[in-house]
């Protein structure tokens, strides 16, 4: 796992918390906005420190949720009005710009 500082963790948390209902961001979007070198770092932070965040608004670059979260995540996103087709979020329509 890449070394992260508390400042980087807090920045990722702030960015995820700022994604409004009805919008999504990719791990790469968040990494870029946080000045991190890899979306994997965002994934690691999300796995270890996101229980109180709108985790369901963060997706991979394909717009598909992780398989083990797919049903729950898609259901939450659809409740917020995020456009989903065939298990994939329409990133062009729902992507948040930081």
Biopython code that builds the backbone (N, CA, C, O; Angstrom):
import numpy as np
from Bio.PDB.StructureBuilder import StructureBuilder

atoms = [
    (1, "UNK", "N", (0.840, -1.198, 0.000)),
    (1, "UNK", "CA", (0.000, 0.000, 0.000)),
    (1, "UNK", "C", (0.874, 1.247, 0.000)),
    (1, "UNK", "O", (1.856, 1.318, 0.740)),
    (2, "UNK", "N", (0.522, 2.232, -0.829)),
    (2, "UNK", "CA", (1.278, 3.478, -0.842)),
    (2, "UNK", "C", (1.193, 4.175, 0.523)),
    (2, "UNK", "O", (0.171, 4.116, 1.207)),
    (3, "UNK", "N", (2.269, 4.819, 0.889)),
    (3, "UNK", "CA", (2.276, 5.575, 2.146)),
    (3, "UNK", "C", (1.372, 6.787, 1.993)),
    (3, "UNK", "O", (1.438, 7.501, 0.992)),
    (4, "UNK", "N", (0.528, 7.014, 2.991)),
    (4, "UNK", "CA", (-0.338, 8.189, 2.964)),
    (4, "UNK", "C", (-0.172, 8.958, 4.259)),
    (4, "UNK", "O", (0.116, 8.398, 5.316)),
    (5, "UNK", "N", (-0.361, 10.236, 4.140)),
    (5, "UNK", "CA", (-0.286, 11.083, 5.324)),
    (5, "UNK", "C", (-1.700, 11.326, 5.841)),
    (5, "UNK", "O", (-2.676, 11.118, 5.120)),
    (6, "UNK", "N", (-1.803, 11.760, 7.070)),
    (6, "UNK", "CA", (-3.107, 12.091, 7.642)),
    (6, "UNK", "C", (-3.769, 13.206, 6.833)),
    (6, "UNK", "O", (-4.990, 13.228, 6.677)),
    (7, "UNK", "N", (-2.955, 14.129, 6.320)),
    (7, "UNK", "CA", (-3.486, 15.215, 5.493)),
    (7, "UNK", "C", (-4.130, 14.669, 4.212)),
    (7, "UNK", "O", (-5.193, 15.137, 3.805)),
    (8, "UNK", "N", (-3.495, 13.691, 3.585)),
    (8, "UNK", "CA", (-4.051, 13.088, 2.372)),
    (8, "UNK", "C", (-5.352, 12.348, 2.678)),
    (8, "UNK", "O", (-6.317, 12.438, 1.919)),
    (9, "UNK", "N", (-5.372, 11.628, 3.775)),
    (9, "UNK", "CA", (-6.581, 10.910, 4.176)),
    (9, "UNK", "C", (-7.715, 11.903, 4.397)),
    (9, "UNK", "O", (-8.828, 11.692, 3.915)),
    (10, "UNK", "N", (-7.445, 12.970, 5.112)),
    (10, "UNK", "CA", (-8.479, 13.975, 5.378)),
    (10, "UNK", "C", (-8.946, 14.650, 4.099)),
    (10, "UNK", "O", (-10.131, 14.950, 3.956)),
    (11, "UNK", "N", (-8.029, 14.893, 3.164)),
    (11, "UNK", "CA", (-8.411, 15.523, 1.892)),
    (11, "UNK", "C", (-9.351, 14.611, 1.107)),
    (11, "UNK", "O", (-10.354, 15.071, 0.561)),
    (12, "UNK", "N", (-9.027, 13.324, 1.050)),
    (12, "UNK", "CA", (-9.902, 12.374, 0.358)),
    (12, "UNK", "C", (-11.267, 12.344, 1.042)),
    (12, "UNK", "O", (-12.297, 12.354, 0.369)),
    (13, "UNK", "N", (-11.280, 12.307, 2.358)),
    (13, "UNK", "CA", (-12.544, 12.294, 3.098)),
    (13, "UNK", "C", (-13.370, 13.554, 2.788)),
    (13, "UNK", "O", (-14.581, 13.463, 2.590)),
    (14, "UNK", "N", (-12.728, 14.713, 2.744)),
    (14, "UNK", "CA", (-13.419, 15.966, 2.420)),
    (14, "UNK", "C", (-14.027, 15.913, 1.017)),
    (14, "UNK", "O", (-15.168, 16.322, 0.807)),
    (15, "UNK", "N", (-13.255, 15.411, 0.077)),
    (15, "UNK", "CA", (-13.737, 15.335, -1.300)),
    (15, "UNK", "C", (-14.923, 14.392, -1.424)),
    (15, "UNK", "O", (-15.917, 14.729, -2.066)),
    (16, "UNK", "N", (-14.831, 13.225, -0.822)),
    (16, "UNK", "CA", (-15.944, 12.272, -0.884)),
    (16, "UNK", "C", (-17.182, 12.877, -0.224)),
    (16, "UNK", "O", (-18.289, 12.757, -0.750)),
    (17, "UNK", "N", (-17.001, 13.516, 0.909)),
    (17, "UNK", "CA", (-18.127, 14.141, 1.611)),
    (17, "UNK", "C", (-18.771, 15.251, 0.782)),
    (17, "UNK", "O", (-19.949, 15.556, 0.971)),
    (18, "UNK", "N", (-18.020, 15.851, -0.124)),
    (18, "UNK", "CA", (-18.543, 16.968, -0.918)),
    (18, "UNK", "C", (-19.321, 16.527, -2.156)),
    (18, "UNK", "O", (-19.924, 17.368, -2.823)),
    (19, "UNK", "N", (-19.324, 15.249, -2.479)),
    (19, "UNK", "CA", (-20.065, 14.777, -3.653)),
    (19, "UNK", "C", (-21.556, 14.862, -3.322)),
    (19, "UNK", "O", (-22.021, 14.198, -2.396)),
    (20, "UNK", "N", (-22.300, 15.666, -4.063)),
    (20, "UNK", "CA", (-23.714, 15.847, -3.721)),
    (20, "UNK", "C", (-24.574, 14.641, -4.090)),
    (20, "UNK", "O", (-24.222, 13.842, -4.959)),
    (21, "UNK", "N", (-25.683, 14.537, -3.421)),
    (21, "UNK", "CA", (-26.665, 13.506, -3.742)),
    (21, "UNK", "C", (-27.025, 13.614, -5.222)),
    (21, "UNK", "O", (-27.225, 14.713, -5.739)),
    (22, "UNK", "N", (-27.106, 12.475, -5.897)),
    (22, "UNK", "CA", (-27.433, 12.463, -7.320)),
    (22, "UNK", "C", (-26.224, 12.545, -8.222)),
    (22, "UNK", "O", (-26.355, 12.542, -9.446)),
    (23, "UNK", "N", (-25.039, 12.617, -7.623)),
    (23, "UNK", "CA", (-23.800, 12.691, -8.390)),
    (23, "UNK", "C", (-22.841, 11.600, -7.925)),
    (23, "UNK", "O", (-23.001, 11.031, -6.846)),
    (24, "UNK", "N", (-21.847, 11.322, -8.755)),
    (24, "UNK", "CA", (-20.816, 10.339, -8.431)),
    (24, "UNK", "C", (-19.452, 10.881, -8.842)),
    (24, "UNK", "O", (-19.353, 11.857, -9.585)),
    (25, "UNK", "N", (-18.412, 10.237, -8.350)),
    (25, "UNK", "CA", (-17.044, 10.531, -8.778)),
    (25, "UNK", "C", (-16.309, 9.205, -8.858)),
    (25, "UNK", "O", (-16.690, 8.233, -8.206)),
    (26, "UNK", "N", (-15.267, 9.171, -9.648)),
    (26, "UNK", "CA", (-14.450, 7.968, -9.727)),
    (26, "UNK", "C", (-13.276, 8.088, -8.762)),
    (26, "UNK", "O", (-12.934, 9.176, -8.299)),
    (27, "UNK", "N", (-12.673, 6.945, -8.474)),
    (27, "UNK", "CA", (-11.472, 6.952, -7.640)),
    (27, "UNK", "C", (-10.416, 7.852, -8.271)),
    (27, "UNK", "O", (-9.704, 8.567, -7.566)),
    (28, "UNK", "N", (-10.314, 7.817, -9.596)),
    (28, "UNK", "CA", (-9.350, 8.658, -10.299)),
    (28, "UNK", "C", (-9.656, 10.142, -10.178)),
    (28, "UNK", "O", (-8.744, 10.954, -10.021)),
    (29, "UNK", "N", (-10.932, 10.500, -10.249)),
    (29, "UNK", "CA", (-11.329, 11.903, -10.076)),
    (29, "UNK", "C", (-10.866, 12.418, -8.715)),
    (29, "UNK", "O", (-10.316, 13.513, -8.598)),
    (30, "UNK", "N", (-11.102, 11.605, -7.699)),
    (30, "UNK", "CA", (-10.751, 11.995, -6.334)),
    (30, "UNK", "C", (-9.238, 12.065, -6.172)),
    (30, "UNK", "O", (-8.722, 12.985, -5.539)),
    (31, "UNK", "N", (-8.526, 11.095, -6.742)),
    (31, "UNK", "CA", (-7.065, 11.106, -6.657)),
    (31, "UNK", "C", (-6.505, 12.373, -7.290)),
    (31, "UNK", "O", (-5.622, 13.016, -6.723)),
    (32, "UNK", "N", (-7.012, 12.728, -8.452)),
    (32, "UNK", "CA", (-6.549, 13.937, -9.135)),
    (32, "UNK", "C", (-6.831, 15.178, -8.295)),
    (32, "UNK", "O", (-5.955, 16.024, -8.116)),
    (33, "UNK", "N", (-8.049, 15.284, -7.782)),
    (33, "UNK", "CA", (-8.426, 16.458, -6.981)),
    (33, "UNK", "C", (-7.626, 16.545, -5.683)),
    (33, "UNK", "O", (-7.376, 17.638, -5.174)),
    (34, "UNK", "N", (-7.227, 15.392, -5.150)),
    (34, "UNK", "CA", (-6.464, 15.363, -3.891)),
    (34, "UNK", "C", (-4.961, 15.454, -4.117)),
    (34, "UNK", "O", (-4.197, 15.538, -3.156)),
    (35, "UNK", "N", (-4.526, 15.438, -5.379)),
    (35, "UNK", "CA", (-3.105, 15.501, -5.679)),
    (35, "UNK", "C", (-2.368, 14.200, -5.382)),
    (35, "UNK", "O", (-1.172, 14.208, -5.091)),
    (36, "UNK", "N", (-3.093, 13.079, -5.459)),
    (36, "UNK", "CA", (-2.481, 11.773, -5.214)),
    (36, "UNK", "C", (-2.025, 11.159, -6.523)),
    (36, "UNK", "O", (-2.562, 11.471, -7.586)),
    (37, "UNK", "N", (-1.044, 10.298, -6.443)),
    (37, "UNK", "CA", (-0.477, 9.715, -7.651)),
    (37, "UNK", "C", (-1.282, 8.547, -8.197)),
    (37, "UNK", "O", (-1.085, 8.163, -9.350)),
    (38, "UNK", "N", (-2.188, 7.966, -7.407)),
    (38, "UNK", "CA", (-2.887, 6.764, -7.858)),
    (38, "UNK", "C", (-4.300, 6.675, -7.299)),
    (38, "UNK", "O", (-4.533, 6.972, -6.127)),
    (39, "UNK", "N", (-5.248, 6.261, -8.151)),
    (39, "UNK", "CA", (-6.601, 5.998, -7.661)),
    (39, "UNK", "C", (-6.620, 4.874, -6.621)),
    (39, "UNK", "O", (-7.524, 4.819, -5.787)),
    (40, "UNK", "N", (-5.650, 3.999, -6.664)),
    (40, "UNK", "CA", (-5.581, 2.897, -5.695)),
    (40, "UNK", "C", (-5.443, 3.430, -4.268)),
    (40, "UNK", "O", (-5.947, 2.824, -3.322)),
    (41, "UNK", "N", (-4.767, 4.549, -4.121)),
    (41, "UNK", "CA", (-4.632, 5.146, -2.794)),
    (41, "UNK", "C", (-6.005, 5.567, -2.270)),
    (41, "UNK", "O", (-6.303, 5.395, -1.088)),
    (42, "UNK", "N", (-6.830, 6.113, -3.148)),
    (42, "UNK", "CA", (-8.190, 6.489, -2.755)),
    (42, "UNK", "C", (-8.966, 5.236, -2.362)),
    (42, "UNK", "O", (-9.693, 5.241, -1.368)),
    (43, "UNK", "N", (-8.817, 4.176, -3.131)),
    (43, "UNK", "CA", (-9.492, 2.922, -2.807)),
    (43, "UNK", "C", (-9.082, 2.398, -1.448)),
    (43, "UNK", "O", (-9.921, 1.921, -0.683)),
    (44, "UNK", "N", (-7.811, 2.482, -1.145)),
    (44, "UNK", "CA", (-7.315, 2.017, 0.154)),
    (44, "UNK", "C", (-7.920, 2.858, 1.284)),
    (44, "UNK", "O", (-8.365, 2.320, 2.298)),
    (45, "UNK", "N", (-7.930, 4.161, 1.101)),
    (45, "UNK", "CA", (-8.505, 5.048, 2.118)),
    (45, "UNK", "C", (-9.993, 4.738, 2.289)),
    (45, "UNK", "O", (-10.491, 4.678, 3.413)),
    (46, "UNK", "N", (-10.691, 4.544, 1.189)),
    (46, "UNK", "CA", (-12.123, 4.253, 1.259)),
    (46, "UNK", "C", (-12.389, 2.928, 1.980)),
    (46, "UNK", "O", (-13.362, 2.812, 2.726)),
    (47, "UNK", "N", (-11.541, 1.948, 1.760)),
    (47, "UNK", "CA", (-11.728, 0.656, 2.435)),
    (47, "UNK", "C", (-11.479, 0.749, 3.930)),
    (47, "UNK", "O", (-12.070, -0.004, 4.705)),
    (48, "UNK", "N", (-10.613, 1.662, 4.340)),
    (48, "UNK", "CA", (-10.220, 1.707, 5.749)),
    (48, "UNK", "C", (-10.876, 2.830, 6.548)),
    (48, "UNK", "O", (-10.858, 2.792, 7.779)),
    (49, "UNK", "N", (-11.459, 3.835, 5.877)),
    (49, "UNK", "CA", (-11.928, 5.006, 6.620)),
    (49, "UNK", "C", (-13.080, 5.713, 5.909)),
    (49, "UNK", "O", (-12.974, 6.900, 5.599)),
    (50, "UNK", "N", (-14.189, 4.995, 5.644)),
    (50, "UNK", "CA", (-15.277, 5.664, 4.925)),
    (50, "UNK", "C", (-16.668, 5.337, 5.457)),
    (50, "UNK", "O", (-17.664, 5.674, 4.817)),
    (51, "UNK", "N", (-16.750, 4.699, 6.595)),
    (51, "UNK", "CA", (-18.055, 4.272, 7.100)),
    (51, "UNK", "C", (-19.032, 5.433, 7.258)),
    (51, "UNK", "O", (-20.238, 5.251, 7.092)),
    (52, "UNK", "N", (-18.530, 6.615, 7.575)),
    (52, "UNK", "CA", (-19.398, 7.770, 7.791)),
    (52, "UNK", "C", (-19.515, 8.666, 6.553)),
    (52, "UNK", "O", (-20.027, 9.782, 6.642)),
    (53, "UNK", "N", (-19.049, 8.186, 5.416)),
    (53, "UNK", "CA", (-19.066, 8.974, 4.182)),
    (53, "UNK", "C", (-20.069, 8.395, 3.180)),
    (53, "UNK", "O", (-20.492, 7.249, 3.329)),
    (54, "UNK", "N", (-20.451, 9.169, 2.167)),
    (54, "UNK", "CA", (-21.325, 8.645, 1.112)),
    (54, "UNK", "C", (-20.512, 7.778, 0.129)),
    (54, "UNK", "O", (-20.345, 8.120, -1.041)),
    (55, "UNK", "N", (-20.021, 6.664, 0.644)),
    (55, "UNK", "CA", (-19.145, 5.749, -0.107)),
    (55, "UNK", "C", (-19.772, 5.295, -1.413)),
    (55, "UNK", "O", (-19.067, 5.024, -2.385)),
    (56, "UNK", "N", (-21.094, 5.212, -1.437)),
    (56, "UNK", "CA", (-21.787, 4.699, -2.616)),
    (56, "UNK", "C", (-21.660, 5.628, -3.823)),
    (56, "UNK", "O", (-21.976, 5.223, -4.942)),
    (57, "UNK", "N", (-21.212, 6.845, -3.621)),
    (57, "UNK", "CA", (-21.057, 7.808, -4.720)),
    (57, "UNK", "C", (-19.684, 7.724, -5.381)),
    (57, "UNK", "O", (-19.372, 8.525, -6.262)),
    (58, "UNK", "N", (-18.871, 6.770, -4.966)),
    (58, "UNK", "CA", (-17.525, 6.609, -5.529)),
    (58, "UNK", "C", (-17.466, 5.295, -6.300)),
    (58, "UNK", "O", (-17.807, 4.232, -5.781)),
    (59, "UNK", "N", (-17.023, 5.396, -7.554)),
    (59, "UNK", "CA", (-17.009, 4.248, -8.467)),
    (59, "UNK", "C", (-15.672, 4.129, -9.181)),
    (59, "UNK", "O", (-14.856, 5.051, -9.181)),
    (60, "UNK", "N", (-15.477, 2.982, -9.781)),
    (60, "UNK", "CA", (-14.341, 2.803, -10.673)),
    (60, "UNK", "C", (-14.575, 3.544, -11.974)),
    (60, "UNK", "O", (-15.682, 4.015, -12.236)),
    (61, "UNK", "N", (-13.548, 3.647, -12.782)),
    (61, "UNK", "CA", (-13.615, 4.411, -14.031)),
    (61, "UNK", "C", (-14.636, 3.866, -15.019)),
    (61, "UNK", "O", (-15.081, 4.596, -15.905)),
    (62, "UNK", "N", (-15.017, 2.599, -14.886)),
    (62, "UNK", "CA", (-15.994, 1.999, -15.800)),
    (62, "UNK", "C", (-17.425, 2.416, -15.469)),
    (62, "UNK", "O", (-18.332, 2.230, -16.281)),
    (63, "UNK", "N", (-17.627, 2.974, -14.285)),
    (63, "UNK", "CA", (-18.971, 3.319, -13.851)),
    (63, "UNK", "C", (-19.696, 2.161, -13.185)),
    (63, "UNK", "O", (-20.851, 2.292, -12.781)),
    (64, "UNK", "N", (-19.014, 1.029, -13.071)),
    (64, "UNK", "CA", (-19.600, -0.140, -12.408)),
    (64, "UNK", "C", (-19.095, -0.214, -10.974)),
    (64, "UNK", "O", (-17.918, 0.030, -10.710)),
    (65, "UNK", "N", (-19.983, -0.547, -10.058)),
    (65, "UNK", "CA", (-19.531, -0.742, -8.677)),
    (65, "UNK", "C", (-18.790, -2.068, -8.536)),
    (65, "UNK", "O", (-18.865, -2.934, -9.407)),
    (66, "UNK", "N", (-18.081, -2.208, -7.432)),
    (66, "UNK", "CA", (-17.432, -3.486, -7.137)),
    (66, "UNK", "C", (-18.514, -4.549, -7.020)),
    (66, "UNK", "O", (-19.594, -4.286, -6.490)),
    (67, "UNK", "N", (-18.230, -5.733, -7.509)),
    (67, "UNK", "CA", (-19.231, -6.793, -7.559)),
    (67, "UNK", "C", (-19.867, -7.084, -6.199)),
    (67, "UNK", "O", (-21.077, -7.291, -6.108)),
    (68, "UNK", "N", (-19.056, -7.098, -5.149)),
    (68, "UNK", "CA", (-19.588, -7.437, -3.829)),
    (68, "UNK", "C", (-20.475, -6.333, -3.243)),
    (68, "UNK", "O", (-21.188, -6.566, -2.267)),
    (69, "UNK", "N", (-20.433, -5.138, -3.831)),
    (69, "UNK", "CA", (-21.255, -4.022, -3.368)),
    (69, "UNK", "C", (-22.349, -3.639, -4.357)),
    (69, "UNK", "O", (-23.188, -2.791, -4.054)),
    (70, "UNK", "N", (-22.347, -4.249, -5.526)),
    (70, "UNK", "CA", (-23.150, -3.768, -6.645)),
    (70, "UNK", "C", (-24.618, -3.564, -6.303)),
    (70, "UNK", "O", (-25.151, -2.481, -6.546)),
    (71, "UNK", "N", (-25.278, -4.553, -5.756)),
    (71, "UNK", "CA", (-26.716, -4.432, -5.506)),
    (71, "UNK", "C", (-27.007, -3.277, -4.554)),
    (71, "UNK", "O", (-27.884, -2.454, -4.814)),
    (72, "UNK", "N", (-26.272, -3.223, -3.460)),
    (72, "UNK", "CA", (-26.496, -2.180, -2.449)),
    (72, "UNK", "C", (-26.156, -0.788, -2.992)),
    (72, "UNK", "O", (-26.901, 0.171, -2.787)),
    (73, "UNK", "N", (-25.025, -0.697, -3.683)),
    (73, "UNK", "CA", (-24.582, 0.592, -4.187)),
    (73, "UNK", "C", (-25.516, 1.124, -5.272)),
    (73, "UNK", "O", (-25.893, 2.296, -5.242)),
    (74, "UNK", "N", (-25.886, 0.286, -6.214)),
    (74, "UNK", "CA", (-26.791, 0.711, -7.286)),
    (74, "UNK", "C", (-28.139, 1.139, -6.705)),
    (74, "UNK", "O", (-28.711, 2.140, -7.135)),
    (75, "UNK", "N", (-28.644, 0.386, -5.733)),
    (75, "UNK", "CA", (-29.928, 0.744, -5.117)),
    (75, "UNK", "C", (-29.860, 2.133, -4.477)),
    (75, "UNK", "O", (-30.782, 2.934, -4.632)),
    (76, "UNK", "N", (-28.774, 2.417, -3.761)),
    (76, "UNK", "CA", (-28.612, 3.731, -3.126)),
    (76, "UNK", "C", (-28.529, 4.836, -4.179)),
    (76, "UNK", "O", (-29.146, 5.890, -4.028)),
    (77, "UNK", "N", (-27.773, 4.593, -5.233)),
    (77, "UNK", "CA", (-27.618, 5.604, -6.278)),
    (77, "UNK", "C", (-28.934, 5.856, -7.006)),
    (77, "UNK", "O", (-29.272, 7.004, -7.297)),
    (78, "UNK", "N", (-29.672, 4.801, -7.300)),
    (78, "UNK", "CA", (-30.960, 4.977, -7.981)),
    (78, "UNK", "C", (-31.935, 5.776, -7.112)),
    (78, "UNK", "O", (-32.711, 6.576, -7.634)),
    (79, "UNK", "N", (-31.903, 5.570, -5.807)),
    (79, "UNK", "CA", (-32.747, 6.353, -4.905)),
    (79, "UNK", "C", (-32.416, 7.843, -4.966)),
    (79, "UNK", "O", (-33.278, 8.687, -4.721)),
    (80, "UNK", "N", (-31.175, 8.157, -5.293)),
    (80, "UNK", "CA", (-30.746, 9.552, -5.408)),
    (80, "UNK", "C", (-30.966, 10.116, -6.812)),
    (80, "UNK", "O", (-30.685, 11.288, -7.061)),
    (81, "UNK", "N", (-31.465, 9.287, -7.723)),
    (81, "UNK", "CA", (-31.728, 9.750, -9.079)),
    (81, "UNK", "C", (-30.556, 9.648, -10.033)),
    (81, "UNK", "O", (-30.582, 10.240, -11.112)),
    (82, "UNK", "N", (-29.531, 8.908, -9.654)),
    (82, "UNK", "CA", (-28.373, 8.719, -10.537)),
    (82, "UNK", "C", (-28.795, 7.790, -11.674)),
    (82, "UNK", "O", (-29.360, 6.726, -11.417)),
    (83, "UNK", "N", (-28.531, 8.171, -12.927)),
    (83, "UNK", "CA", (-28.910, 7.313, -14.050)),
    (83, "UNK", "C", (-28.029, 6.060, -14.123)),
    (83, "UNK", "O", (-26.803, 6.141, -14.196)),
    (84, "UNK", "N", (-28.692, 4.908, -14.102)),
    (84, "UNK", "CA", (-28.003, 3.618, -14.140)),
    (84, "UNK", "C", (-28.625, 2.798, -15.263)),
    (84, "UNK", "O", (-29.847, 2.724, -15.394)),
    (85, "UNK", "N", (-27.765, 2.183, -16.071)),
    (85, "UNK", "CA", (-28.230, 1.317, -17.146)),
    (85, "UNK", "C", (-27.376, 0.062, -17.174)),
    (85, "UNK", "O", (-26.149, 0.130, -17.253)),
    (86, "UNK", "N", (-28.032, -1.073, -17.109)),
    (86, "UNK", "CA", (-27.338, -2.365, -17.140)),
    (86, "UNK", "C", (-26.250, -2.455, -16.078)),
    (86, "UNK", "O", (-25.162, -2.970, -16.338)),
    (87, "UNK", "N", (-26.544, -1.954, -14.887)),
    (87, "UNK", "CA", (-25.600, -2.055, -13.774)),
    (87, "UNK", "C", (-24.437, -1.090, -13.831)),
    (87, "UNK", "O", (-23.474, -1.229, -13.077)),
    (88, "UNK", "N", (-24.518, -0.117, -14.712)),
    (88, "UNK", "CA", (-23.434, 0.864, -14.861)),
    (88, "UNK", "C", (-23.998, 2.279, -14.764)),
    (88, "UNK", "O", (-25.029, 2.594, -15.357)),
    (89, "UNK", "N", (-23.306, 3.115, -14.012)),
    (89, "UNK", "CA", (-23.708, 4.515, -13.878)),
    (89, "UNK", "C", (-23.307, 5.270, -15.136)),
    (89, "UNK", "O", (-22.214, 5.073, -15.668)),
    (90, "UNK", "N", (-24.191, 6.128, -15.604)),
    (90, "UNK", "CA", (-23.896, 7.008, -16.730)),
    (90, "UNK", "C", (-23.023, 8.149, -16.214)),
    (90, "UNK", "O", (-23.522, 9.168, -15.737)),
    (91, "UNK", "N", (-21.719, 7.956, -16.320)),
    (91, "UNK", "CA", (-20.789, 8.946, -15.795)),
    (91, "UNK", "C", (-20.905, 10.302, -16.479)),
    (91, "UNK", "O", (-20.714, 11.340, -15.846)),
    (92, "UNK", "N", (-21.217, 10.291, -17.766)),
    (92, "UNK", "CA", (-21.357, 11.561, -18.487)),
    (92, "UNK", "C", (-22.481, 12.406, -17.908)),
    (92, "UNK", "O", (-22.412, 13.635, -17.937)),
    (93, "UNK", "N", (-23.519, 11.755, -17.379)),
    (93, "UNK", "CA", (-24.660, 12.482, -16.847)),
    (93, "UNK", "C", (-24.528, 12.780, -15.351)),
    (93, "UNK", "O", (-25.093, 13.762, -14.871)),
    (94, "UNK", "N", (-23.797, 11.955, -14.616)),
    (94, "UNK", "CA", (-23.831, 12.057, -13.148)),
    (94, "UNK", "C", (-22.494, 12.437, -12.512)),
    (94, "UNK", "O", (-22.424, 12.603, -11.295)),
    (95, "UNK", "N", (-21.445, 12.578, -13.302)),
    (95, "UNK", "CA", (-20.115, 12.816, -12.732)),
    (95, "UNK", "C", (-19.997, 14.196, -12.121)),
    (95, "UNK", "O", (-20.302, 15.205, -12.757)),
    (96, "UNK", "N", (-19.548, 14.224, -10.875)),
    (96, "UNK", "CA", (-19.319, 15.470, -10.138)),
    (96, "UNK", "C", (-17.978, 16.074, -10.555)),
    (96, "UNK", "O", (-16.986, 15.359, -10.696)),
    (97, "UNK", "N", (-17.955, 17.371, -10.747)),
    (97, "UNK", "CA", (-16.706, 18.080, -11.050)),
    (97, "UNK", "C", (-16.208, 18.762, -9.798)),
    (97, "UNK", "O", (-16.909, 19.590, -9.216)),
    (98, "UNK", "N", (-15.000, 18.420, -9.377)),
    (98, "UNK", "CA", (-14.425, 19.041, -8.181)),
    (98, "UNK", "C", (-13.846, 20.395, -8.528)),
    (98, "UNK", "O", (-13.314, 21.080, -7.656)),
]
sb = StructureBuilder()
sb.init_structure("model")
sb.init_model(0)
sb.init_chain("A")
sb.init_seg("    ")
for serial, (resi, resn, name, xyz) in enumerate(atoms, 1):
    if name == "N":
        sb.init_residue(resn, " ", resi, " ")
    sb.init_atom(name, np.array(xyz, "f"), 0.0, 1.0, " ", f" {name:<3s}", serial, name[0])
structure = sb.get_structure()
